[in-house]
């Protein structure tokens, strides 16, 4: 059991403490191209992290039944549940917790630490913030959680942006999600930064970096050798 000290509520956890930097339960041997590349990234990680290298992100507009999707994802995957205030999200989160327990999958709540406490999630994925305020606060409150954050966006000026704008302590994070690596139709994707910029970010920032945006069976092999600790996406992880 992990302890979320702020609430004085025991939080069930199947993963080792992020503070100990132990690897997740992940050993993919199937033939799915995206999961296979995730396995390759996992084997050569530069920085240890307890987060799975294969991260599926829900979206109520694009994933109508995240519970069914979770049942079809590889064992050891991670799921970030982003409900955006969707009706019935507490019931859906509870159902996801049951499925992920059964399948040795990690479950993080999207920017909702209170819900994470309520359902006994493995952690939280926070919105982008150069000061890293919320992740730092919740790392102190819940030291056993897996805590990740969306990376800052900068388009073609991404290198200048990340060098100047990360003023907070990135070491509290178990993963920084950098996007959009490839072209994506998502309204929030922005301009793709490309693999060279991703590779530079992975080398420079003191945090495990996860590639996000436009990842699918056609683009995923370009991530090999980038230094990314893993990858994340929505539809592209299912094809």
C-alpha positions in Angstrom: 0.0 0.0 0.0 1.2 3.5 -0.8 0.3 6.3 1.5 -1.1 9.6 0.4 -0.2 11.6 3.5 -2.3 14.7 2.8 -5.5 12.7 3.0 -4.2 10.1 5.4 -5.8 7.5 3.1 -3.9 4.4 2.0 -3.6 4.2 -1.8 -3.4 0.7 -3.3 -0.4 0.4 -5.5 1.1 -2.5 -7.5 4.2 -0.5 -8.6 7.3 0.2 -6.6 7.8 3.7 -5.3 8.9 6.2 -7.9 11.4 7.4 -5.4 13.1 4.0 -5.8 13.1 4.3 -9.6 12.1 0.6 -10.1 10.9 -0.5 -13.6 7.2 -1.3 -14.4 5.8 -4.8 -15.1 6.4 -4.7 -18.9 7.7 -7.5 -21.1 6.0 -7.4 -24.5 6.6 -10.2 -26.9 3.7 -9.8 -29.4 3.7 -8.5 -32.9 2.0 -5.1 -32.6 4.4 -2.6 -34.2 3.8 0.2 -31.7 4.0 -2.0 -28.6 7.2 -3.7 -30.0 8.9 -0.3 -30.4 7.8 0.6 -26.9 9.5 -2.6 -25.7 12.7 -1.5 -27.5 12.6 1.9 -25.9 12.1 0.3 -22.6 15.2 -1.8 -22.9 17.5 1.1 -23.5 16.1 3.7 -21.2 18.6 6.4 -20.1 16.7 7.4 -17.0 14.8 5.0 -14.8 11.1 5.5 -14.3 8.3 3.3 -12.9 6.0 4.3 -15.8 5.2 1.7 -18.6 6.7 2.6 -22.0 3.3 2.1 -23.6 0.8 4.7 -22.5 -2.7 5.0 -23.8 -4.5 8.3 -23.2 -8.3 8.4 -23.2 -10.5 11.2 -24.7 -14.2 11.2 -24.2 -14.7 12.5 -27.7 -12.5 9.9 -29.4 -12.7 6.9 -27.0 -16.3 6.1 -26.2 -15.6 3.0 -24.1 -12.2 3.2 -22.4 -13.0 0.2 -20.3 -13.3 -2.0 -23.3 -10.1 -0.5 -24.8 -8.2 -1.2 -21.6 -9.2 -4.9 -21.8 -7.6 -5.1 -25.2 -4.4 -3.3 -24.4 -1.2 -5.3 -23.6 -0.6 -6.4 -20.1 1.6 -3.9 -18.3 0.4 -0.9 -20.3 -0.4 2.4 -18.7 -3.7 4.3 -19.1 -4.2 8.0 -18.5 -7.9 8.5 -17.9 -8.9 12.0 -19.0 -12.6 12.6 -18.3 -12.8 16.3 -18.9 -15.9 16.4 -16.6 -17.7 13.7 -18.5 -20.9 12.5 -16.9 -20.4 9.2 -15.0 -16.7 9.6 -14.9 -16.4 8.3 -11.3 -18.2 5.0 -12.3 -16.0 4.7 -15.4 -12.8 5.4 -13.4 -13.9 2.7 -10.9 -14.4 0.2 -13.7 -11.1 1.1 -15.2 -9.4 0.5 -11.8 -10.8 -3.0 -11.7 -9.7 -3.9 -15.2 -6.2 -2.4 -14.8 -5.7 -4.3 -11.6 -6.7 -7.5 -13.3 -4.4 -6.9 -16.3 -1.3 -5.6 -14.4 -1.8 -2.2 -16.0 -1.1 1.2 -14.5 -3.9 3.8 -14.2 -3.2 7.5 -13.9 -5.9 10.2 -13.6 -5.6 13.2 -15.9 -5.2 16.3 -13.8 -7.5 15.0 -11.1 -5.6 14.0 -7.9 -8.7 13.9 -5.8 -10.3 11.3 -8.1 -6.9 9.4 -8.0 -7.2 9.2 -4.2 -10.8 8.1 -4.3 -10.3 5.2 -6.7 -6.8 4.2 -5.6 -5.1 5.1 -8.9 -1.4 4.7 -9.4 -0.9 8.4 -10.0 -1.7 11.5 -11.9 -0.9 13.1 -15.2 -0.8 16.9 -14.9 -1.3 19.7 -17.3 1.8 21.6 -18.6 3.3 24.1 -16.2 6.8 25.5 -16.4 6.9 26.0 -12.7 5.9 22.3 -12.1 3.8 23.4 -9.1 1.0 20.8 -8.9 3.4 17.9 -9.6 5.7 19.1 -6.9 2.9 19.6 -4.4 1.5 16.2 -5.0 4.8 14.4 -5.0 5.2 15.7 -1.4 1.7 14.6 -0.5 1.7 11.2 -2.2 5.4 10.1 -2.6 4.5 6.7 -4.0 2.5 7.9 -6.9 3.6 7.9 -10.5 3.5 11.6 -11.5 3.8 12.8 -15.0 3.2 16.1 -16.8 2.5 17.4 -20.3 5.5 19.2 -21.8 5.6 22.8 -22.8 4.8 23.6 -26.4 7.0 25.7 -28.6 6.5 24.7 -32.3 9.6 25.5 -34.3 11.1 27.3 -31.3 10.8 24.3 -29.0 14.5 24.3 -28.1 14.5 27.9 -26.9 11.1 27.3 -25.2 12.1 24.4 -23.0 15.5 25.8 -22.1 14.0 29.1 -20.8 10.6 28.1 -19.5 11.1 25.1 -17.2 11.8 26.9 -13.9 10.4 24.2 -11.7 11.9 20.9 -10.4 11.5 18.4 -13.2 13.1 15.7 -10.9 9.7 15.2 -9.2 8.3 13.8 -12.5 8.3 10.2 -13.6 7.7 11.3 -17.1 7.4 14.4 -19.3 5.1 14.0 -22.3 6.6 16.0 -25.3 4.3 16.7 -28.2 3.6 16.8 -31.0 6.5 14.7 -32.3 4.8 14.0 -35.6 1.9 15.6 -37.5 -1.4 15.0 -35.7 -5.0 15.9 -36.5 -5.6 16.6 -32.8 -6.8 20.2 -32.3 -4.3 20.7 -29.5 -1.3 19.1 -31.3 0.4 22.2 -32.6 3.3 22.1 -35.1 5.3 18.9 -35.1 8.7 19.3 -33.6 10.2 16.2 -35.3 12.5 13.4 -34.1 15.7 15.5 -34.0 14.2 18.0 -31.6 12.8 15.1 -29.5 16.2 13.5 -29.4 17.8 16.8 -28.2 15.2 17.2 -25.5 15.7 13.7 -24.3 19.4 14.3 -24.0 19.1 17.7 -22.3 16.3 17.5 -19.8 16.8 15.7 -16.5 13.6 13.7 -16.8 12.3 10.6 -18.6 10.7 11.9 -21.8 7.7 10.2 -23.5 6.9 10.9 -27.1 3.4 12.0 -28.0 1.6 13.1 -31.1 1.1 11.4 -34.4 2.5 8.1 -33.3 1.2 5.1 -35.3 2.4 2.0 -37.1 3.9 4.2 -39.9 5.8 6.7 -37.7 6.7 4.7 -34.6 9.9 3.2 -35.9 11.4 6.7 -36.3 11.5 6.9 -32.5 14.1 4.2 -32.2 17.4 5.8 -31.0 15.7 9.0 -29.9 16.3 8.4 -26.2 12.6 8.5 -25.4 11.6 6.4 -22.4 8.4 5.5 -24.0 5.5 6.6 -26.2 1.9 7.7 -25.7 -1.1 8.2 -27.9 -4.7 7.4 -28.6 -5.9 5.8 -31.9 -2.4 5.2 -33.1 -1.7 2.7 -30.3 -4.8 0.7 -31.3 -4.1 0.2 -35.0 
